[in-house]
Amino acid sequence: MDGRIYICDDEVGMLRYLKKMLTSWGAEVVTFENPLSLLESLKNTATGVDLLLLDIKMAELDGLETLTRVHGLRPELPVVMMTGHGSIESAVEAMKLGARNYLTKPFPQEQLRAVVEQALQREKLLAENRSLKQQLQQQNQTDQIVFKSAAFAEVYDLAMRVTGVDSPLLILGESGSGKELIARAVHFHSPRSQAPFLAINCAALTETLLESQLFGHMKGAFTGAQQSHKGLLAAAENGSLFLDEVGELSPALQAKLLRVLQQGEYLPVGSTRPQQANVRFIAATNKNLEQEVAAGRFREDLFYRLNVICLELPSLRQRPEDIEPLIEHFLDKMAARLGQPRKQLSAELLQLLCSYDWPGNVRELENIIERCVVLAKGKTLTPEQLPAKFRSEPQPVATQLPSFSLRDAEHLQVRRALEETGGNKSRAALLLGVTRKTLDKKIRDFALNPEGSR
């Protein structure tokens, strides 16, 4: 029995008995003959206490009042009350005030040991749970979403507005733009935050293995299935399931996923008994799913089931004002990970990083910062730590500005696409390589009203 136990009882004989028993079982014991000295110790001593055994009937201060004051000083300290046969009602009242359990005097050694071990074990589990929550909070702080651009702020605001609902969420964006980070933020700000957030990359597994990972399988379902396996749908119960690269699902798995979304049930591989699924689906892809639907590679009904709420993440080149704060964040993150002083960037390096177009988006930027930190010989990062492609790229030079603005060119392209498709918005969006939602926004922005648009 491991643990530091405080005992408070005004009967000296009881204190000696309890200390002898608990010490012989391996506990560290501190005794108090009156509650005032106990409270003074809890107030002025920082030493941890794992359990308090507290008598209800004491001369200087009632046990219930002492319990209330103890919880005011140490809210997490578990307390087991000790009472005589005539004070059972007081013991029940103590339980209502937060006591873990109670012992009725005289109690045998076996009962004492069982109650104490149960209380210590429960406190150990609670402490582990608090530690895991703290680690999770630290991880969330480490992986916090960093931005100051209006473009990303708009997306993040919408993401936070849909945290309280269970509707499927579809996140669109280029690879490395932060789709999983947004998905995690939605989960950890939702009522499902205490349940698991599980993620799977639909492009990384074969169809058979992906089906088994998602839905689970029964023993003997296929060659090598020597025991039953619980899939992610079961493991993420009451939580969220993130399907990355959902556009890569095979037609067969698309049909099975559609059934889960429509009916809330699924069949593990090799089973005939449907299982219930209580998860929130968050899907992501870098593909244009409307184009995939038009090409017959993605089910239209599944697309509309997933696309209840859609977030379109801007690429890093579309929010260049976020590059510098992201760099600062990654420098802090690397310093904490390596246990080293934080590195600084030279002005030349910062200029190179801010002028690069980042085809790999935020993930590429983080990898570059990690490379620079690892290769740096001093406190300051310089262009020498960059890959050759950065150093060999010519600096931008002044060029003749076009005779019309980028907005005018965009306006012209949208208008031409609508004209060529006879006002058919779906076909125009396909022609432009954007989603229908994006096209509708452009039409409103440019005040276009094509006849017969649909």
Secondary structure as GFF3:
##gff-version 3
##sequence-region A 1 454
A	DSSP	beta_strand	4	8	.	.	.	ID=ss1
A	DSSP	alpha_helix	12	24	.	.	.	ID=ss2
A	DSSP	beta_strand	28	32	.	.	.	ID=ss3
A	DSSP	alpha_helix	35	44	.	.	.	ID=ss4
A	DSSP	beta_strand	51	55	.	.	.	ID=ss5
A	DSSP	alpha_helix	63	73	.	.	.	ID=ss6
A	DSSP	beta_strand	79	83	.	.	.	ID=ss7
A	DSSP	three_ten_helix	85	87	.	.	.	ID=ss8
A	DSSP	alpha_helix	88	96	.	.	.	ID=ss9
A	DSSP	beta_strand	101	104	.	.	.	ID=ss10
A	DSSP	alpha_helix	109	142	.	.	.	ID=ss11
A	DSSP	alpha_helix	150	161	.	.	.	ID=ss12
A	DSSP	beta_strand	169	172	.	.	.	ID=ss13
A	DSSP	alpha_helix	179	188	.	.	.	ID=ss14
A	DSSP	beta_strand	197	201	.	.	.	ID=ss15
A	DSSP	alpha_helix	207	215	.	.	.	ID=ss16
A	DSSP	alpha_helix	232	235	.	.	.	ID=ss17
A	DSSP	beta_strand	240	244	.	.	.	ID=ss18
A	DSSP	three_ten_helix	246	248	.	.	.	ID=ss19
A	DSSP	alpha_helix	251	263	.	.	.	ID=ss20
A	DSSP	beta_strand	265	266	.	.	.	ID=ss21
A	DSSP	beta_strand	275	276	.	.	.	ID=ss22
A	DSSP	beta_strand	280	285	.	.	.	ID=ss23
A	DSSP	alpha_helix	289	294	.	.	.	ID=ss24
A	DSSP	alpha_helix	300	306	.	.	.	ID=ss25
A	DSSP	beta_strand	309	312	.	.	.	ID=ss26
A	DSSP	three_ten_helix	316	318	.	.	.	ID=ss27
A	DSSP	three_ten_helix	320	322	.	.	.	ID=ss28
A	DSSP	alpha_helix	323	338	.	.	.	ID=ss29
A	DSSP	beta_strand	344	345	.	.	.	ID=ss30
A	DSSP	alpha_helix	347	355	.	.	.	ID=ss31
A	DSSP	alpha_helix	361	375	.	.	.	ID=ss32
A	DSSP	beta_strand	380	381	.	.	.	ID=ss33
A	DSSP	three_ten_helix	383	385	.	.	.	ID=ss34
A	DSSP	alpha_helix	388	392	.	.	.	ID=ss35
A	DSSP	alpha_helix	406	420	.	.	.	ID=ss36
A	DSSP	alpha_helix	425	432	.	.	.	ID=ss37
A	DSSP	alpha_helix	436	445	.	.	.	ID=ss38
###
